[in-house]
Amino acid sequence: MPDRVLAMCQDLFHYLLSTDGPEQKTIIFCVRDRHADDVATVMNNLYAQWCQENNFKRVEPYAFKCTAKNAGSTYLADLKGSSRSHLIATTVDLLTTGVDVPVVRNIVFFKYVNSPISFYQMVGRGTRLDAATGKLMFRVYDYTNATRLFAQSFLSRLTARRTFTGEEGISLPTGEQQAQRTILVEGFDVKITPAGRYILTMVDGEALPVTIEEYKERLAQKLVETVPNLTAFRSIWVNREERRQAIAQLPDGGRSALLVRTVEDLEDCDLYDVLAELAYGLNRRTRVERVEAFAYKHVDWLNEMPASTAATVKALTAQFTRAGTEGLDNSMIFQTPKVIPI
């Protein structure tokens, strides 16, 4: 278990003790399913130690994972209603939207968030008042600078490759399109309804609708099983054949990464950043930001080169801003020659 997980959990548990005690209804947003497991384990251990030291009767369960992978929705009733169990919920995206839990007093960010919409939805889990328990406020514990998004607009831009049709392929009036529509993305049908977004994909050999959040979680889980950490992922990414083999093992192959990038409006990011954020919690950057960071970090190295050589290197990196690693390749996906890591 990473030392960082232990340190963050210890810090959070200290804050709980210094406010209203450890038994506060809390939602912790984690990077991926395994991360949610680790955080729940550490929080349970910290609570058990505190109970032993203070001769306090433990409640069970205290911290629990609430994700799509473990059918977390079955625990929602306990999270909402039980006053002395199911106190700390660790999740990835399952509790982001559509869940009303007025008793939640703490929202915790252990994952990087770059979408203002997602951020406001996560924070919204704590905004409900609860007269029965006297809850008139809630706290946000931010370990990833997510609260920088408070001041950002959450208007999304138009994406040219999406097409909108009704269920039978017939154009719908604007109001009906907003209520329910189908988006064609990279050959997938993505259905948007008031209840959420769903993608039609293969599950155990059967075509079934899966929420975007669950699809992303399955993708992240498979990627981590294939490539265990960010360092290994970065090493594989700059090796054409290794990268191709790793991506081929993901759900729906390389199309899954393209799908996530499109439905999350991340077209200005390279697929490396999209996948690294999803699976390893990387604070992603746009392609332009990557090139700017490269020039800034290696300015001395570039200045030592002959002017023509430096100009060539800068021209190569400029290609990255246009289409990322895909644009440096002669084929569509994951056939890139070995390139300079940016």
N, C-alpha and C positions, 0 to 999 in steps of 0.2 A: 504494500500500500504506500503511495507516495507520501513523503514527509509533508508536502504542502497541504494535502487533505487533512492530515492530523493537526497541523498548525492552525488552519482556518477553522476547523471544528472546535478546537480548544478555545480559540478567540471568541467564536460565537457563543459557546456554552458559558464563558465568563460573562458576556453581556446579558445573557438570559438570567444568570444568577444575580446580576447587579440591578436588574429591573424588577420583574415580578416572579422570579424563580424559574426553574427549568421546565415546569409543566405549563407551558404556554403553547397554544395552537400556532404552528409555524409551518410555512411552506418554503423549502429550499430548492431553488432551481439549479440543476446540475448539468454537466456537459453531455453525458451519455448514460446509458443504462448501468454500466459497470461503475461509473462514478457515483451514481445514486446509491448503489449497493454499498460502496465503500463509506460514503458519508453516513448512511443509516447505521452501519456497523460501529463507526467511531462515536457517533452521538449516543448510541445505546451503551457503549463501554464507559463513556464519560458519565452518563447518568447513573449507571450501576455503581461506579466508584463513589460518586457523590452521595448516593443513598447509603452505601455502606459506612462511609465516613461520618454521616450525620444521623445514623440510626433511623433512616426514613424508609417507610414501606414503598417498595417499587410498584409501578404500574406496568402492565404488559398488554400489548406492545407499547413501547415508548416512541421510538423512531421506526419508520417503516417506509419501504420503497413503494411508490405509487406511480407506475409507468405503464405504458401500453403492453410492454413485454410480459409483465406479471399480472395482467388483467386488473390494473390498479383501480379501475372504476368501481370494483366491488368493495373497495375500502372507503369510498366517499361518504357513505352513510355514517360510518364510525368517525371519520374526520369531522363531520358536521355535528353529530349528535352526542357522541360519548365525551363526557367531561374529564374522565380520568383514564383514557387510553387513546392510542392513535394520535399522539400529540405533535410529532415532528414528521411531516411528509416530505420525502425526497423525491423529486420528479424531474423530468426532462421537459416535456411539452404538454403532458396530459392535463395539467391543471392550469394551463395558460388561459383558456377561454371556456365560456359556457358552464362554469362551475361556480355556484354561489355558496360560499362558506363564511357566513357572517362572523363566526367566532375566531377566525384567523387574526392574530395580533402581530405577526411578524412575517415579512416577505424578505427572503434572503437570496442574493445573487452570488452563486458560486460559478456561474457560467458567463461568458462574454455575450453581450447582446448588442447587435448593431442596427436592428430594425426598431424605429420609434413606435411603430404599431405594436410589435410584440412586447416591447417594454411597457407601454401603457396597459396592455392586456394583463401582463404579469402583476404589475403594481395594483391593478384593479381588483385582484383577488383579496386585497386587504382593506378596501375602502368601505365595505359594508358595515353599518352600525349594527350592534347587537344589544338591544335593551335588556334581554334576559340575563346576560352576563356583565352588564355595565360597560361594554366596550364602546368607547367614544373616539378612539384614536388607534392608529397602528404604527409600527416602526418598519423602516426599510434598512436592512443591513447590506451594504454594497461592497463587495470584495473585488469587483471587476470594472469599476468606473461606469457602470450601467446608467447611473443617475445623470450622467452628462446629457442623456437623451430627453430629459425633462423639457428642455427649451427648443427641441427640434420639431419641425413640422413632420406630419406623417402622411402627406399626400404622396401617392405612388405614381410613378410615371407610366405612360403607355408603352406597351411592348409590341412591336410590329408583328412578330411571328404568331401572336395569339389570334384565334378566330372565335367568334361567339355565335352560337346557334342554339336553338331550342332542342328539346329532347328528340324531336322528330326531324331535325335538320331545318326547321322553319324559323325564320327570323322572328324574334319576339319584340313586343313593345318595350320601351326603356324600363318601365317599372318592373315588368316580369323578368327582364334580363338581370336586373339587380337582385331580384328575389331568388332566382335560380337560373344558372347558365352553365354551359359546357364549354371548356377551353381546350383546344387541341394544341398540345405541347409535345414536340418531339415524337409525334405518333401516339401519344397517350391521351385519353379522355380524362380531363380534370373537371369534376363537377363542383360547382360552387353553389351552396344552398345556405339559408339562414342558420342551419345547424353546423356548418363548417365546410371544409374543402376535402374532396375525396378524389382518389386516383384509381382507375380501373387497372389492376395488375394481377399477376398470377400468384396465388397462394396455395401451396401444396397441390399444384397442378390444376387449380380451378381459378377462373377469372372472378375476382371479388373486388368490391370497392374498399379502399383502405384510406384512412385519413392521411393528409399530407404529413402531419406530425408523426404518425406511426411509420409511414414510409421512410421518413428521414431517420427515425430511430433505428429501423431495420438496416438501412444503408450504413449508418455509423457503426452499428454493432458488427456487421460483416466486415467492414473496413478494419476495425480494431482487431478482429480475429485474424485477419490476413496480415496486417502490419501493426505491431503492438504499440508503437509510440511515434511521436512527431519526428524525432530524429531519424528513425528508420524510414518514415514516410518521405521525408525530404530527400534522403539518399536515393530512394527508389524513383522519385519523381524525375530526377535528372538523368536516369538511365532508361532509355527507350524500351528495351525488352522487358526489364523488371517491372516497369510501370504498367506496360501493356498487360502482363500476366496478372498483376494485382487487380487492375481495374476490371479485367475479364471475369473475375470471381464475384464482383458485386452484383446485387439484384439488377436484372435487366442490362447488365454490362455497362458500357460507358454512357448509355442513354440515361441512366439513373442520375448521374451527376449533372448532365445537361438539363434534365427535368427540374431538379431542385434549384439550379441556378436561375432558370427562367421563372418558375412560379414564385420565387422569393425576390424577384426583381434585382438580381445580382449580376446583370450582364456586363457591368464594368469591372468585374472581378475575374481573375483567372480561376480555372477549375481547381488548381492547387489550394487557393485560399478558401473556396467554397467547401471542399472536402476536409481540409485541415481544421476549419472552424467547427464543422459538424461533428467530427470524430474525436478531435484532440483539444478543443477549446481554444484554438489559435484566435487571437484578435486580428481578424482578417483585414486586408488592405485592398484597395482598388489597384488595377494594373498601373495607373498613373502614379499612385503613391509608391508602389514598389520600385518603379524606375527612378523616381525622385530620391528615394531612400538609398538606392544603389549608387547614384551619382554623389550623394552627400557622404556616404560611408567610405567611398573609394576615391575621393577627390585627389588625395596625394598620389595614389597609384596612377590615376589617369594623367596627372600633371607630369609624372616622370616619363610618360610615353612620348614618342615622336608625335607631332601634331596629327599626321595622317593616320597613325595607328589609333590614337585616342578618338579621332573622328569616326573611324570604322566601328569601334566598340560602342560609341554613343548611338550610331545609326542602328546597330543590331538591337540595342536595348529599346530604342524608339519603336522598333517593330513589335516589341512586347506590349506596348501601350495600345496597339490597335486590336490585337486578338490573342494576346497571351501566348502560352505554349502552343496552342493550336495554330496560331498564325505563323509560328516559326517552323511549321511542319508542311510537308507536301501533301499529306493525307488529312482526313477530317479529324480523327481523334487519336491521341496517345501514340503517335508515330514520330515524335520529336527526336532529332539528334541530341546528343548530350549538350546541354547549354549551361551558361554561367548562372548559378543560383542567384536570384535577385532578392 
